[in-house]
Amino acid sequence: MDKKKLAIIHIVKKELGLVDSEYRAILHDVSGVTSSKDLDEAGFRKLMNYFVRSKYYQVNPHGLTIKQKIFIKYLAGKLGWEEEHLNNFLHKYYHKTKLDELTKEEAIKAIESLKAVNQHQK
């Protein structure tokens, strides 16, 4: 494991406020090792995916993640949509007035819809 990836792991550990015993239990459960130095690439990816899905990285109690929110904004930006246009789209199809109100499942559908619109415009 290279030093940059180890640093990322420890930054996320600190952001999540994990004590060492919690961190090591997660590390073992997710990747089967007890030290981040023993992680291979696949183990690193599994650990990062676990962290990204944690409650800390959720935007709202309905499960919308930061990653989904950023990706939706990225796709809307590719379409040249301003925030108001995106909010109108979300209101029309998901009955939500803004992005932060989406559930995880609605965000998945919105991402697929925006991908389709992007593909259609090409």
C-alpha positions in Angstrom: 0.0 0.0 0.0 1.5 3.4 -1.0 1.8 6.3 1.5 -0.9 8.4 -0.2 -3.5 5.7 0.1 -2.5 5.1 3.7 -2.9 8.8 4.4 -6.3 8.9 2.8 -7.4 6.0 5.0 -6.2 7.7 8.2 -7.8 11.0 7.2 -11.2 9.3 6.7 -10.7 7.4 10.0 -10.2 10.8 11.7 -13.1 12.4 10.0 -15.4 9.6 11.1 -14.1 9.9 14.6 -13.3 6.2 14.8 -11.3 4.9 17.8 -8.6 2.4 17.0 -10.6 -0.6 18.1 -13.6 0.4 15.9 -11.2 1.1 13.0 -9.4 -2.2 13.3 -12.7 -4.1 13.5 -14.0 -2.4 10.4 -10.7 -3.1 8.6 -10.9 -6.8 9.5 -14.6 -7.1 8.6 -14.3 -5.3 5.3 -10.9 -6.5 4.0 -9.7 -9.3 6.3 -6.6 -7.5 7.6 -5.8 -5.8 10.9 -3.5 -3.2 9.6 -4.0 -0.8 6.6 -0.4 -1.5 5.6 -1.5 -5.1 4.7 -4.2 -3.9 2.3 -4.0 -4.8 -1.3 -5.7 -2.7 -4.0 -9.0 -4.6 -3.8 -9.0 -4.3 0.0 -8.4 -0.6 -0.3 -11.3 -0.2 -2.7 -13.6 -2.2 -0.4 -12.6 -0.1 2.6 -13.2 3.1 0.8 -16.6 2.0 -0.5 -17.5 1.0 3.1 -16.5 4.5 4.3 -18.4 6.3 1.6 -21.6 4.4 2.4 -21.3 5.2 6.1 -23.8 7.5 7.8 -21.2 10.3 8.1 -21.2 10.7 4.3 -24.9 10.9 4.0 -26.4 14.2 3.1 -29.8 13.5 4.7 -31.5 10.9 6.8 -33.0 9.3 3.6 -29.6 8.0 2.5 -28.6 10.4 -0.2 -24.8 10.3 -0.2 -22.3 13.1 -0.9 -21.0 11.1 -3.8 -24.5 10.9 -5.4 -25.0 14.7 -4.8 -21.7 15.6 -6.4 -22.4 13.3 -9.4 -25.9 14.7 -10.0 -24.4 18.2 -9.9 -21.7 17.1 -12.3 -24.2 15.6 -14.8 -26.4 18.7 -14.6 -23.3 20.9 -15.2 -22.5 18.8 -18.3 -26.0 19.7 -19.6 -25.4 23.4 -18.9 -28.1 23.4 -16.2 -28.1 26.0 -13.5 -29.3 25.1 -10.0 -32.8 26.4 -10.7 -33.1 24.2 -13.8 -31.9 21.1 -11.8 -34.4 21.9 -9.0 -37.2 22.2 -11.6 -36.3 18.8 -13.0 -36.2 17.3 -9.5 -39.6 18.8 -8.7 -41.2 17.7 -11.9 -40.0 14.0 -11.8 -39.4 13.4 -8.1 -41.6 15.9 -6.3 -38.7 17.4 -4.4 -37.9 21.1 -4.4 -34.1 20.6 -4.1 -31.4 18.0 -4.4 -30.8 17.5 -0.7 -34.3 16.2 -0.3 -33.8 13.1 -2.5 -33.7 9.6 -1.1 -30.9 7.3 -2.1 -33.2 5.4 -4.4 -34.5 8.6 -6.0 -30.9 9.8 -6.5 -30.0 6.6 -8.3 -33.0 7.2 -10.7 -32.1 10.8 -11.1 -28.5 9.9 -12.0 -29.7 7.4 -14.6 -32.2 10.0 -16.0 -29.5 12.6 -16.3 -27.1 10.2 -18.0 -29.8 9.4 -20.5 -30.5 13.1 -21.2 -26.7 13.7 -21.6 -26.5 10.7 -24.0 -29.5 12.0 -26.0 -28.0 15.5 -26.4 -24.9 14.0 -27.9 
